[in-house]
Amino acid sequence: MPTIAEKRATFRTLHESGCFAIPNPWDIGTARYLEHLGFKALATTSAGFAFSRGLPDYGVPRDMVLAHIAELVEATDLPVNADFENGYAHDPEGVAESVRLCVETGVAGLSIEDSTGDRAKPLYDLDHAVARIRAARAAIDRIDPAAMLVGRAECFLVGRPDLDETTARLKAYANAGADCLYPPGIRTPEQIAAVVAAVAPKPVNVLVGAPGLTMAQLADLGVRRVSVGGSLARAAWGGFMRAAKELAEQGQFDSLRDAAPHPELNALFRAHLQGQSAS
């Protein structure tokens, strides 16, 4: 297994050119399956993990999240980026402490959102949001400057779909030390191209949660990395819910024809176990 330093170096290199997909597992099995498919890096999903614990998104306590992140880092040879919500604190000092704990799990990077969780005031004032990013950057640098910081502007997700505000926030986060910029919720080629141009040469992460633009099209727009957030988890939940409802409401089992073959899954995880034993 590569060292944490090697994973962080690999992760930084991925952001230097081209466009890569960074899918979001929610447990060890899904992480290892995505690695098996040849992806180069992974990112946690706050929603996917929360649902697996029977909790709503943003309803998982920090200690549980940190244990989950550490578990995924240990489970895969790939670099892992942590969806670290808003840093589990409002003040910069609290964010710095949370980020310190997150970096110590061995993540290759982590993202910090500028959403407050308060519907009446969904985004932190820009100066405060920038102070939070600066605190996160300083906390990372005290441990290992190679770990990447992703600054997220949540405008489009909290009912403020203002592209000018989004780009202004992202540029401010870049100046405060964010290595990569992430505006979840933007969807059109025009929006994406505008963000990429505004923060260049810093890399941009685009979230894709439904059919639309392809990886090739996003690459042509200058996007450096593409994540899917909780969408893979929701797709899995979709199959489970359809089959379970069919059984509960109709007493039928037709949906089970789409189930993953037991031998395929068993062989995948047996091979991983054997590989661990051999090493």
TIRO-927586 format. One line per field, with one value per residue: residue number from 1; y, x, z of N, C-alpha, C, O in turn; residue in three letters. Coordinates in steps of 0.2 Angstrom, whole numbers, plus 5000, padded with zeros to 4 digits. Layout:
BEGIN
nr: (NUM,...)
nc2: (Y,...)
nc1: (X,...)
nc3: (Z,...)
cac2: (Y,...)
cac1: (X,...)
cac3: (Z,...)
cc2: (Y,...)
cc1: (X,...)
cc3: (Z,...)
oc2: (Y,...)
oc1: (X,...)
oc3: (Z,...)
rest: (ala,...)
// end
This chain:
BEGIN
nr: (1,2,3,4,5,6,7,8,9,10,11,12,13,14,15,16,17,18,19,20,21,22,23,24,25,26,27,28,29,30,31,32,33,34,35,36,37,38,39,40,41,42,43,44,45,46,47,48,49,50,51,52,53,54,55,56,57,58,59,60,61,62,63,64,65,66,67,68,69,70,71,72,73,74,75,76,77,78,79,80,81,82,83,84,85,86,87,88,89,90,91,92,93,94,95,96,97,98,99,100,101,102,103,104,105,106,107,108,109,110,111,112,113,114,115,116,117,118,119,120,121,122,123,124,125,126,127,128,129,130,131,132,133,134,135,136,137,138,139,140,141,142,143,144,145,146,147,148,149,150,151,152,153,154,155,156,157,158,159,160,161,162,163,164,165,166,167,168,169,170,171,172,173,174,175,176,177,178,179,180,181,182,183,184,185,186,187,188,189,190,191,192,193,194,195,196,197,198,199,200,201,202,203,204,205,206,207,208,209,210,211,212,213,214,215,216,217,218,219,220,221,222,223,224,225,226,227,228,229,230,231,232,233,234,235,236,237,238,239,240,241,242,243,244,245,246,247,248,249,250,251,252,253,254,255,256,257,258,259,260,261,262,263,264,265,266,267,268,269,270,271,272,273,274,275,276,277,278,279)
nc2: (4994,5011,5025,5038,5050,5047,5045,5058,5065,5060,5063,5077,5078,5073,5084,5093,5093,5089,5079,5071,5059,5058,5048,5044,5034,5026,5017,5003,4993,4998,5008,4999,4993,5003,5007,4995,4996,5005,5019,5034,5041,5044,5051,5055,5055,5065,5064,5051,5043,5047,5042,5028,5026,5028,5042,5059,5069,5080,5077,5069,5066,5074,5065,5053,5054,5057,5044,5036,5042,5039,5025,5023,5028,5019,5008,5008,5009,5021,5039,5049,5061,5071,5074,5087,5094,5109,5110,5107,5117,5134,5145,5151,5146,5134,5127,5125,5116,5105,5102,5099,5087,5080,5079,5071,5059,5054,5058,5064,5076,5089,5096,5112,5119,5134,5136,5139,5132,5137,5142,5155,5163,5157,5157,5160,5177,5185,5189,5182,5169,5168,5169,5157,5148,5152,5148,5134,5132,5135,5126,5114,5116,5116,5102,5095,5102,5096,5091,5093,5108,5111,5124,5127,5135,5137,5143,5140,5129,5133,5141,5154,5157,5164,5169,5178,5181,5168,5166,5176,5173,5161,5165,5172,5162,5155,5164,5164,5152,5140,5126,5120,5123,5123,5124,5118,5114,5122,5120,5122,5123,5136,5142,5134,5136,5150,5150,5142,5150,5161,5157,5152,5150,5139,5123,5117,5109,5100,5096,5082,5076,5070,5064,5072,5083,5075,5067,5070,5082,5090,5090,5097,5110,5114,5109,5101,5091,5079,5075,5065,5066,5062,5054,5041,5033,5036,5030,5017,5016,5018,5006,4997,5002,5000,4986,4982,4989,4983,4970,4972,4978,4971,4958,4952,4948,4953,4963,4959,4953,4962,4962,4963,4950,4937,4928,4937,4948,4941,4935,4947,4953,4942,4941,4953,4950,4940,4945,4954,4945,4939,4949)
nc1: (5004,5003,5011,5005,5011,5014,5001,4996,5005,5002,4988,4989,4996,4986,4978,4985,4984,4973,4957,4948,4938,4931,4924,4911,4912,4903,4906,4917,4916,4911,4921,4931,4927,4926,4939,4943,4938,4946,4947,4956,4956,4946,4932,4924,4906,4895,4881,4879,4885,4879,4865,4868,4869,4857,4854,4850,4857,4871,4868,4877,4888,4904,4914,4910,4911,4924,4930,4924,4930,4944,4943,4940,4951,4961,4956,4959,4970,4970,4971,4961,4948,4941,4924,4920,4910,4905,4916,4913,4911,4908,4916,4933,4943,4938,4935,4949,4953,4945,4949,4963,4961,4955,4965,4974,4969,4974,4970,4970,4966,4953,4937,4930,4915,4905,4892,4880,4871,4859,4844,4839,4850,4859,4873,4889,4895,4906,4919,4920,4919,4931,4940,4938,4943,4956,4960,4958,4968,4980,4980,4981,4994,5002,5003,5005,5009,5006,4994,4978,4967,4950,4940,4923,4909,4893,4882,4873,4866,4860,4849,4853,4857,4868,4879,4889,4891,4895,4907,4915,4916,4923,4935,4940,4942,4952,4963,4964,4970,4965,4967,4959,4944,4926,4910,4896,4881,4881,4877,4876,4885,4889,4889,4899,4910,4912,4916,4927,4936,4936,4943,4955,4973,4969,4962,4946,4932,4918,4901,4891,4875,4865,4860,4868,4880,4894,4910,4919,4914,4915,4928,4932,4927,4936,4936,4944,4942,4929,4915,4902,4895,4882,4876,4879,4876,4863,4858,4860,4852,4840,4838,4837,4826,4815,4815,4812,4800,4792,4791,4785,4773,4767,4771,4780,4795,4802,4810,4822,4829,4838,4849,4866,4877,4880,4892,4901,4903,4907,4919,4927,4929,4935,4947,4953,4955,4964,4974,4978,4982,4993,5002)
nc3: (5000,4996,5004,5015,5011,4998,4993,4994,4986,4973,4972,4971,4959,4950,4949,4941,4927,4913,4916,4928,4935,4952,4961,4973,4986,5000,5010,5015,5006,4994,4991,4988,4977,4968,4967,4961,4948,4942,4945,4949,4961,4976,4984,4999,5004,5012,5013,5007,5017,5029,5026,5026,5039,5044,5046,5043,5030,5035,5048,5055,5068,5072,5076,5072,5059,5056,5060,5050,5039,5041,5041,5027,5021,5026,5019,5006,4992,4985,4984,4995,4996,5008,5011,5020,5025,5034,5041,5054,5063,5067,5070,5065,5073,5078,5066,5062,5071,5069,5056,5058,5064,5054,5044,5050,5049,5037,5025,5008,5004,5008,5009,5013,5016,5014,5019,5032,5038,5043,5038,5038,5036,5025,5021,5026,5030,5018,5023,5035,5030,5022,5032,5039,5029,5028,5041,5040,5030,5037,5047,5040,5034,5045,5048,5036,5021,5009,5009,5001,5000,4998,4992,4995,4987,4991,4985,4975,4980,4991,4988,4982,4968,4961,4950,4949,4963,4967,4959,4965,4978,4976,4971,4981,4991,4985,4985,4999,5001,4996,4987,4977,4968,4971,4966,4969,4961,4950,4932,4918,4903,4901,4913,4920,4912,4914,4928,4928,4920,4929,4940,4936,4937,4945,4949,4945,4953,4948,4952,4947,4947,4940,4924,4910,4905,4898,4903,4894,4888,4899,4902,4890,4894,4903,4916,4930,4939,4943,4953,4961,4972,4983,4974,4968,4980,4981,4970,4972,4984,4977,4969,4980,4986,4977,4975,4988,4991,4981,4986,4998,4995,4984,4985,4977,4967,4956,4954,4959,4949,4944,4953,4959,4954,4966,4965,4958,4967,4978,4973,4970,4983,4989,4982,4986,4999,4999,4993,5003,5013,5006,5006)
cac2: (5000,5017,5029,5044,5055,5046,5047,5065,5068,5057,5067,5084,5077,5073,5091,5097,5093,5084,5079,5065,5057,5056,5045,5045,5028,5027,5012,5000,4989,5003,5010,4994,4991,5009,5006,4989,4999,5009,5026,5036,5044,5044,5056,5053,5058,5066,5061,5043,5040,5048,5038,5022,5026,5030,5049,5064,5073,5085,5074,5064,5070,5074,5059,5047,5056,5056,5037,5034,5044,5035,5019,5023,5030,5013,5003,5009,5012,5027,5045,5050,5068,5071,5079,5088,5099,5116,5110,5105,5123,5140,5150,5149,5141,5127,5124,5123,5110,5100,5101,5095,5080,5076,5078,5066,5052,5052,5061,5068,5082,5089,5102,5116,5123,5141,5136,5140,5127,5142,5144,5162,5166,5151,5158,5165,5183,5183,5190,5176,5163,5168,5168,5150,5145,5153,5144,5128,5131,5135,5119,5109,5117,5114,5095,5093,5106,5093,5089,5099,5111,5113,5129,5126,5140,5134,5148,5137,5124,5136,5146,5160,5155,5170,5166,5183,5180,5162,5167,5181,5169,5156,5168,5174,5156,5154,5169,5162,5146,5134,5123,5118,5127,5119,5127,5113,5116,5124,5114,5123,5124,5143,5143,5130,5140,5156,5148,5140,5156,5166,5155,5150,5143,5134,5118,5117,5102,5101,5090,5079,5072,5068,5064,5078,5083,5069,5068,5073,5088,5094,5091,5102,5116,5116,5106,5097,5085,5078,5071,5064,5067,5056,5051,5033,5030,5036,5025,5010,5016,5017,4999,4994,5004,4997,4979,4982,4991,4978,4964,4974,4980,4966,4951,4950,4948,4954,4968,4956,4951,4967,4962,4961,4943,4935,4926,4942,4952,4937,4935,4953,4954,4937,4942,4958,4947,4935,4950,4957,4940,4938,4955)
cac1: (5000,5007,5011,5001,5014,5013,4994,4995,5008,4998,4982,4991,4998,4980,4975,4989,4982,4967,4951,4947,4932,4932,4917,4910,4909,4900,4908,4923,4915,4910,4927,4936,4924,4928,4946,4944,4936,4952,4947,4962,4955,4940,4930,4918,4900,4892,4875,4879,4887,4873,4860,4870,4869,4850,4854,4850,4863,4872,4866,4882,4893,4911,4919,4908,4913,4932,4931,4922,4936,4950,4942,4941,4958,4964,4954,4960,4977,4969,4970,4954,4946,4935,4918,4921,4905,4907,4921,4910,4912,4907,4922,4939,4947,4935,4937,4956,4954,4942,4954,4968,4959,4954,4971,4978,4966,4978,4966,4974,4963,4947,4933,4926,4909,4903,4885,4880,4865,4854,4840,4838,4856,4862,4880,4893,4898,4912,4925,4920,4920,4938,4944,4938,4947,4963,4962,4959,4974,4985,4980,4984,5001,5006,5004,5008,5006,5004,4987,4974,4961,4945,4935,4916,4904,4887,4877,4867,4863,4856,4844,4856,4860,4871,4885,4894,4893,4899,4914,4919,4918,4928,4942,4943,4945,4958,4967,4965,4974,4962,4970,4954,4938,4921,4904,4891,4875,4881,4876,4876,4891,4891,4891,4905,4916,4913,4919,4934,4940,4937,4948,4961,4974,4967,4958,4939,4928,4911,4897,4886,4871,4860,4862,4869,4886,4899,4916,4923,4912,4917,4935,4933,4926,4942,4935,4949,4939,4921,4912,4895,4892,4878,4872,4880,4873,4856,4856,4860,4845,4834,4837,4835,4819,4811,4814,4809,4793,4788,4790,4780,4766,4765,4773,4783,4802,4804,4816,4829,4833,4844,4854,4872,4878,4884,4898,4905,4905,4911,4926,4930,4931,4940,4953,4956,4957,4969,4980,4981,4986,5000,5007)
cac3: (5000,4996,5010,5015,5008,4991,4990,4993,4980,4968,4972,4968,4952,4946,4948,4937,4920,4911,4919,4931,4940,4958,4963,4981,4990,5007,5014,5013,5000,4988,4990,4985,4971,4964,4965,4956,4942,4939,4946,4952,4968,4979,4989,5004,5003,5018,5012,5007,5023,5033,5025,5028,5047,5046,5048,5037,5028,5040,5054,5058,5072,5069,5078,5068,5052,5056,5060,5043,5034,5043,5038,5020,5019,5027,5015,4998,4990,4982,4988,4997,4998,5013,5011,5027,5027,5035,5046,5060,5068,5064,5071,5062,5077,5078,5059,5062,5075,5065,5050,5060,5066,5048,5041,5054,5046,5031,5019,5003,5003,5011,5007,5018,5014,5017,5021,5039,5041,5045,5033,5038,5034,5023,5019,5030,5027,5015,5027,5039,5026,5020,5038,5040,5024,5030,5047,5038,5027,5042,5051,5036,5033,5051,5048,5029,5016,5003,5009,4997,5003,4993,4995,4991,4987,4991,4983,4971,4984,4997,4985,4980,4962,4958,4947,4951,4970,4967,4957,4969,4984,4975,4970,4988,4994,4981,4988,5006,5002,4994,4981,4972,4970,4970,4966,4968,4959,4943,4928,4911,4900,4901,4920,4921,4908,4918,4934,4926,4918,4934,4946,4933,4935,4950,4946,4947,4954,4946,4954,4943,4951,4936,4917,4907,4902,4899,4906,4888,4888,4905,4901,4885,4897,4907,4922,4931,4942,4943,4958,4960,4978,4985,4968,4968,4985,4980,4965,4976,4987,4972,4968,4986,4988,4972,4977,4995,4990,4977,4990,5003,4992,4979,4987,4971,4968,4950,4955,4961,4943,4943,4959,4957,4956,4972,4964,4956,4973,4982,4970,4971,4989,4991,4979,4990,5006,4998,4992,5009,5016,5003,5008)
cc2: (5006,5021,5035,5049,5054,5047,5054,5068,5066,5062,5074,5083,5077,5079,5096,5098,5088,5084,5072,5065,5055,5054,5045,5038,5030,5022,5008,4996,4993,5006,5005,4992,4997,5008,5000,4991,5003,5016,5028,5039,5044,5050,5054,5057,5059,5063,5054,5040,5041,5043,5030,5021,5028,5037,5053,5067,5079,5083,5070,5068,5069,5068,5054,5048,5055,5048,5034,5036,5040,5028,5018,5024,5023,5008,5003,5011,5019,5033,5046,5058,5067,5076,5081,5094,5106,5116,5108,5111,5129,5145,5147,5144,5134,5124,5121,5117,5104,5097,5097,5088,5076,5075,5072,5059,5050,5054,5064,5075,5083,5096,5105,5120,5130,5142,5136,5134,5131,5144,5152,5166,5160,5151,5162,5171,5181,5184,5184,5170,5162,5167,5160,5146,5146,5149,5137,5127,5131,5129,5114,5110,5115,5106,5093,5097,5103,5091,5095,5101,5113,5118,5128,5133,5137,5138,5144,5132,5127,5141,5153,5158,5161,5169,5171,5182,5173,5163,5171,5177,5164,5159,5170,5168,5154,5158,5167,5156,5140,5132,5121,5121,5123,5123,5122,5117,5120,5119,5116,5125,5132,5145,5140,5134,5146,5155,5146,5146,5161,5164,5153,5153,5137,5129,5119,5110,5104,5094,5088,5075,5069,5068,5071,5078,5077,5072,5072,5080,5093,5095,5097,5109,5118,5113,5101,5090,5085,5073,5070,5064,5061,5052,5043,5030,5030,5032,5018,5010,5015,5010,4995,4995,5001,4990,4978,4984,4986,4972,4966,4975,4975,4959,4948,4951,4950,4959,4965,4953,4956,4967,4960,4954,4941,4933,4932,4946,4948,4936,4941,4954,4948,4938,4948,4955,4943,4940,4953,4951,4938,4943,4955)
cc1: (5004,5006,5006,5004,5014,5006,4993,4999,5004,4992,4984,4993,4991,4977,4979,4987,4976,4961,4950,4941,4934,4926,4917,4907,4907,4902,4914,4922,4914,4917,4932,4933,4926,4935,4947,4942,4941,4952,4954,4962,4948,4938,4924,4912,4897,4885,4875,4880,4881,4867,4861,4869,4862,4850,4853,4857,4864,4870,4871,4887,4900,4915,4917,4911,4921,4933,4929,4928,4942,4949,4942,4948,4962,4962,4956,4967,4976,4969,4962,4953,4940,4930,4917,4916,4907,4913,4919,4911,4910,4913,4928,4943,4944,4936,4944,4957,4951,4946,4960,4967,4958,4960,4975,4975,4970,4975,4971,4972,4956,4944,4930,4921,4908,4896,4885,4875,4859,4850,4839,4844,4861,4870,4883,4895,4905,4918,4926,4922,4928,4942,4944,4942,4955,4965,4962,4966,4980,4985,4983,4992,5005,5007,5007,5005,5004,4997,4983,4968,4957,4940,4929,4912,4897,4881,4871,4864,4859,4851,4847,4860,4863,4878,4891,4896,4897,4906,4918,4921,4924,4935,4945,4945,4951,4964,4969,4969,4971,4965,4966,4948,4932,4914,4898,4884,4875,4881,4877,4883,4894,4893,4898,4911,4917,4917,4926,4938,4941,4942,4954,4967,4972,4962,4951,4936,4921,4907,4892,4882,4865,4863,4862,4875,4890,4906,4920,4921,4915,4925,4936,4931,4931,4941,4941,4947,4932,4919,4905,4892,4888,4875,4873,4876,4865,4853,4856,4853,4839,4833,4834,4827,4814,4810,4810,4801,4789,4787,4785,4773,4763,4766,4776,4791,4805,4810,4823,4833,4839,4849,4860,4874,4882,4891,4903,4907,4909,4919,4930,4933,4936,4947,4957,4959,4963,4975,4983,4985,4993,5005,5009)
cc3: (5000,5003,5009,5011,5000,4989,4989,4987,4973,4967,4969,4961,4947,4945,4943,4929,4919,4916,4922,4935,4946,4962,4971,4984,4997,5012,5011,5006,4994,4986,4986,4978,4966,4962,4960,4949,4938,4941,4950,4959,4970,4983,4993,5002,5010,5018,5012,5013,5029,5032,5027,5036,5049,5049,5042,5036,5033,5047,5058,5062,5070,5070,5074,5061,5051,5056,5053,5038,5035,5040,5031,5018,5020,5022,5008,4997,4987,4986,4989,4999,5002,5011,5018,5029,5028,5040,5053,5066,5064,5064,5067,5066,5078,5072,5059,5066,5072,5059,5052,5061,5059,5044,5044,5052,5040,5025,5014,5002,5007,5009,5013,5014,5017,5019,5029,5042,5043,5039,5032,5035,5031,5022,5024,5026,5024,5019,5032,5036,5024,5026,5040,5035,5026,5036,5045,5034,5032,5046,5046,5035,5039,5052,5042,5024,5010,5003,5005,5001,4997,4996,4991,4992,4986,4988,4980,4975,4989,4994,4983,4974,4958,4956,4949,4958,4970,4965,4962,4975,4982,4974,4977,4992,4991,4984,4995,5007,4999,4987,4975,4973,4967,4971,4965,4966,4952,4938,4921,4909,4901,4909,4922,4918,4912,4924,4933,4924,4924,4939,4943,4936,4940,4947,4949,4948,4952,4949,4949,4947,4947,4928,4914,4903,4903,4902,4900,4888,4894,4905,4896,4888,4902,4914,4924,4935,4943,4948,4957,4967,4981,4980,4968,4974,4984,4974,4968,4980,4983,4970,4974,4987,4983,4974,4983,4994,4986,4981,4995,5001,4987,4980,4981,4972,4961,4950,4956,4955,4942,4949,4956,4959,4962,4970,4962,4962,4977,4980,4971,4978,4992,4988,4983,4996,5005,4996,4998,5013,5013,5005,5015)
oc2: (5006,5020,5037,5053,5058,5049,5056,5072,5070,5063,5077,5088,5079,5080,5101,5103,5083,5089,5068,5070,5051,5058,5045,5037,5036,5022,5010,4996,4991,5007,5007,4991,4995,5010,5001,4989,5005,5020,5024,5040,5043,5053,5050,5062,5054,5060,5050,5035,5036,5040,5027,5015,5028,5038,5051,5067,5082,5087,5067,5073,5064,5065,5050,5043,5052,5046,5030,5032,5038,5025,5013,5021,5021,5003,4997,5015,5022,5033,5045,5060,5064,5082,5077,5098,5108,5121,5109,5109,5129,5149,5141,5139,5129,5117,5116,5112,5099,5091,5092,5084,5070,5069,5068,5054,5044,5052,5067,5079,5077,5101,5102,5124,5131,5147,5132,5133,5128,5148,5154,5171,5158,5146,5167,5171,5177,5179,5181,5166,5157,5163,5158,5141,5141,5146,5133,5122,5127,5126,5110,5105,5114,5104,5089,5096,5106,5090,5101,5098,5116,5117,5128,5135,5135,5136,5145,5130,5123,5145,5158,5159,5162,5167,5169,5182,5173,5160,5170,5178,5163,5156,5170,5169,5152,5156,5169,5154,5134,5136,5122,5122,5119,5124,5122,5122,5120,5113,5111,5126,5133,5148,5143,5135,5148,5159,5148,5146,5164,5168,5151,5159,5132,5131,5121,5106,5109,5089,5093,5069,5066,5071,5075,5074,5074,5078,5077,5085,5099,5101,5101,5114,5123,5115,5097,5085,5090,5067,5074,5063,5055,5048,5040,5025,5026,5029,5015,5005,5012,5008,4991,4991,4999,4988,4974,4980,4984,4969,4962,4973,4975,4955,4942,4955,4949,4958,4968,4951,4954,4971,4956,4951,4944,4935,4932,4948,4950,4936,4941,4955,4949,4937,4947,4956,4943,4938,4954,4953,4937,4942,4959)
oc1: (5009,5001,5004,5001,5013,5005,4990,4996,5004,4990,4980,4991,4991,4973,4977,4988,4975,4960,4950,4939,4939,4922,4922,4901,4908,4900,4916,4926,4917,4918,4935,4937,4928,4937,4951,4945,4941,4956,4957,4967,4943,4943,4920,4913,4895,4883,4871,4877,4880,4865,4857,4869,4861,4845,4854,4861,4860,4870,4869,4890,4902,4918,4921,4913,4923,4938,4933,4930,4945,4954,4945,4950,4967,4966,4955,4970,4981,4967,4958,4957,4935,4932,4914,4916,4912,4914,4923,4912,4911,4914,4929,4946,4948,4937,4945,4960,4954,4947,4962,4971,4960,4961,4978,4978,4970,4977,4976,4975,4953,4947,4928,4922,4911,4893,4889,4876,4855,4853,4838,4843,4865,4873,4880,4896,4908,4923,4931,4926,4931,4947,4949,4946,4959,4970,4967,4969,4985,4991,4986,4995,5011,5012,5013,4999,5001,4994,4984,4965,4959,4937,4929,4912,4896,4875,4865,4858,4854,4849,4843,4866,4861,4882,4896,4902,4902,4911,4924,4926,4928,4940,4951,4950,4956,4969,4974,4970,4974,4967,4968,4946,4932,4912,4895,4883,4870,4883,4879,4888,4899,4898,4902,4916,4923,4922,4931,4944,4946,4946,4959,4967,4974,4957,4950,4937,4918,4909,4888,4884,4861,4868,4858,4876,4890,4907,4924,4925,4916,4927,4941,4934,4931,4945,4943,4950,4929,4922,4902,4886,4891,4870,4868,4873,4862,4848,4851,4850,4834,4827,4830,4823,4808,4804,4806,4797,4783,4781,4780,4768,4757,4763,4776,4793,4811,4815,4828,4838,4844,4854,4861,4871,4887,4895,4909,4913,4914,4923,4936,4939,4940,4952,4963,4964,4968,4981,4989,4990,4997,5011,5013)
oc3: (5004,5006,5004,5007,4996,4983,4985,4984,4969,4961,4964,4957,4942,4940,4942,4926,4923,4919,4918,4938,4947,4965,4974,4983,4999,5018,5006,5002,4988,4980,4981,4974,4960,4956,4956,4944,4933,4938,4953,4962,4965,4986,4991,4999,5013,5023,5015,5015,5032,5037,5029,5038,5055,5053,5037,5040,5035,5052,5063,5060,5066,5066,5072,5058,5047,5053,5051,5034,5030,5038,5028,5013,5016,5021,5005,5001,4985,4992,4985,5003,5001,5011,5022,5034,5025,5044,5058,5071,5058,5059,5067,5064,5078,5072,5057,5064,5072,5058,5049,5059,5058,5041,5040,5054,5039,5019,5017,5000,5009,5007,5017,5009,5023,5020,5032,5048,5046,5035,5027,5032,5035,5022,5027,5020,5026,5019,5033,5038,5024,5026,5042,5037,5026,5037,5047,5035,5031,5047,5049,5036,5039,5055,5042,5022,5006,4997,5007,5005,4993,5001,4985,4998,4981,4989,4982,4973,4992,4998,4983,4974,4952,4960,4951,4960,4974,4969,4963,4978,4986,4976,4978,4995,4995,4986,4998,5012,5000,4983,4969,4979,4962,4977,4959,4969,4949,4939,4917,4913,4903,4910,4925,4921,4912,4926,4936,4927,4925,4942,4947,4937,4939,4943,4955,4943,4954,4948,4946,4949,4949,4927,4916,4899,4908,4902,4902,4887,4892,4906,4896,4886,4905,4919,4919,4934,4943,4948,4953,4967,4981,4982,4966,4973,4986,4975,4966,4980,4985,4970,4973,4989,4985,4974,4984,4997,4988,4981,4997,5004,4987,4977,4980,4976,4960,4946,4955,4956,4938,4948,4951,4964,4963,4974,4964,4963,4980,4983,4972,4978,4996,4992,4984,4998,5009,4998,4999,5016,5017,5005,5017)
rest: (met,pro,thr,ile,ala,glu,lys,arg,ala,thr,phe,arg,thr,leu,his,glu,ser,gly,cys,phe,ala,ile,pro,asn,pro,trp,asp,ile,gly,thr,ala,arg,tyr,leu,glu,his,leu,gly,phe,lys,ala,leu,ala,thr,thr,ser,ala,gly,phe,ala,phe,ser,arg,gly,leu,pro,asp,tyr,gly,val,pro,arg,asp,met,val,leu,ala,his,ile,ala,glu,leu,val,glu,ala,thr,asp,leu,pro,val,asn,ala,asp,phe,glu,asn,gly,tyr,ala,his,asp,pro,glu,gly,val,ala,glu,ser,val,arg,leu,cys,val,glu,thr,gly,val,ala,gly,leu,ser,ile,glu,asp,ser,thr,gly,asp,arg,ala,lys,pro,leu,tyr,asp,leu,asp,his,ala,val,ala,arg,ile,arg,ala,ala,arg,ala,ala,ile,asp,arg,ile,asp,pro,ala,ala,met,leu,val,gly,arg,ala,glu,cys,phe,leu,val,gly,arg,pro,asp,leu,asp,glu,thr,thr,ala,arg,leu,lys,ala,tyr,ala,asn,ala,gly,ala,asp,cys,leu,tyr,pro,pro,gly,ile,arg,thr,pro,glu,gln,ile,ala,ala,val,val,ala,ala,val,ala,pro,lys,pro,val,asn,val,leu,val,gly,ala,pro,gly,leu,thr,met,ala,gln,leu,ala,asp,leu,gly,val,arg,arg,val,ser,val,gly,gly,ser,leu,ala,arg,ala,ala,trp,gly,gly,phe,met,arg,ala,ala,lys,glu,leu,ala,glu,gln,gly,gln,phe,asp,ser,leu,arg,asp,ala,ala,pro,his,pro,glu,leu,asn,ala,leu,phe,arg,ala,his,leu,gln,gly,gln,ser,ala,ser)
// end
